Amino acid sequence: MAAPRSELGITVSLRTVERAVASLRRVRAAKARATVRFGTPSGRQQQIDFGERLVEIDSAEAKVSLFVATPGYSRRSGLPQKTAAKPKMQKG
């Protein structure tokens, strides 16, 4: 295998590159482990978020308070959501 060559014309061995990026790989792996989601049984855990926002209502500015409680077992952020088929209306 030919040694990698940089844009600067420096030739180094593959092992040199591997050693140089080893600490970066360890940091990346640690970050991936630190953000692993875990599931809990229904009714055991939930995430609560609260916030406030200024909005315009009927040409007047108003402060709106937001509160969201998401059960841990139902979190689906970042995952594609399946949409349920709409029920057909029966005539009669």
C-alpha positions as a printed NumPy array, in Angstrom:
array([[  0.   ,   0.   ,   0.   ],
       [  1.319,   3.411,  -0.917],
       [  1.876,   5.904,   1.887],
       [ -0.753,   8.686,   2.084],
       [  0.406,  12.028,   0.72 ],
       [ -0.94 ,  15.323,   1.985],
       [ -1.702,  18.447,  -0.021],
       [  1.586,  19.824,   1.309],
       [  3.52 ,  16.996,  -0.317],
       [  4.412,  15.298,   2.982],
       [  4.519,  11.496,   2.829],
       [  3.594,   9.573,   6.003],
       [  2.728,   5.984,   6.772],
       [ -0.833,   4.859,   7.419],
       [  0.149,   3.936,  10.986],
       [  1.295,   7.533,  11.593],
       [ -2.105,   8.808,  10.491],
       [ -3.874,   6.211,  12.669],
       [ -1.871,   7.296,  15.73 ],
       [ -2.565,  10.965,  14.982],
       [ -6.345,  10.49 ,  14.857],
       [ -6.632,   7.934,  17.688],
       [ -7.45 ,  10.569,  20.338],
       [-10.061,  12.149,  18.039],
       [-11.701,   8.753,  17.576],
       [-11.757,   8.171,  21.349],
       [-13.47 ,  11.533,  21.917],
       [-16.023,  10.798,  19.191],
       [-16.746,   7.347,  20.629],
       [-17.163,   8.802,  24.138],
       [-19.648,  11.386,  22.855],
       [-21.629,   8.667,  21.092],
       [-21.802,   6.599,  24.305],
       [-22.817,   9.648,  26.359],
       [-25.879,  10.3  ,  24.204],
       [-27.294,   6.79 ,  24.062],
       [-31.03 ,   6.822,  24.741],
       [-32.519,   4.212,  26.982],
       [-36.093,   3.087,  27.275],
       [-38.176,   2.778,  30.403],
       [-41.442,   0.947,  30.974],
       [-44.689,   2.849,  30.514],
       [-45.451,   5.132,  33.459],
       [-41.937,   5.125,  34.946],
       [-40.322,   8.268,  33.516],
       [-41.13 ,  11.427,  31.567],
       [-39.382,  14.504,  30.243],
       [-40.848,  17.908,  31.071],
       [-40.061,  21.068,  29.125],
       [-41.285,  24.582,  29.904],
       [-40.825,  27.809,  28.021],
       [-42.194,  31.273,  27.35 ],
       [-42.459,  33.137,  24.086],
       [-43.687,  36.569,  23.032],
       [-46.243,  36.275,  20.243],
       [-48.586,  38.612,  18.432],
       [-52.275,  37.971,  19.049],
       [-54.844,  40.291,  17.469],
       [-52.172,  42.973,  16.83 ],
       [-51.064,  42.922,  20.491],
       [-47.943,  41.339,  21.951],
       [-48.61 ,  38.641,  24.532],
       [-46.428,  36.288,  26.562],
       [-47.399,  32.648,  26.031],
       [-46.288,  29.906,  28.428],
       [-45.575,  26.483,  26.982],
       [-45.51 ,  23.189,  28.877],
       [-44.819,  19.781,  27.355],
       [-44.671,  16.478,  29.255],
       [-43.43 ,  13.578,  27.13 ],
       [-43.49 ,  10.028,  28.536],
       [-40.053,   8.422,  28.183],
       [-41.396,   5.386,  26.359],
       [-42.978,   7.535,  23.628],
       [-39.99 ,   9.738,  22.681],
       [-39.398,   9.505,  18.971],
       [-37.315,  12.575,  18.145],
       [-35.119,  12.073,  15.126],
       [-36.968,   8.982,  13.956],
       [-39.204,   8.951,  10.906],
       [-42.857,   9.085,  11.899],
       [-45.35 ,   6.735,  10.316],
       [-48.637,   8.359,   9.498],
       [-51.786,   6.397,  10.077],
       [-54.167,   5.963,   7.176],
       [-57.195,   8.221,   7.425],
       [-60.391,   6.316,   8.195],
       [-62.855,   6.219,   5.342],
       [-66.132,   7.997,   5.955],
       [-69.215,   5.89 ,   5.472],
       [-72.185,   7.373,   3.743],
       [-75.554,   6.681,   5.186]])
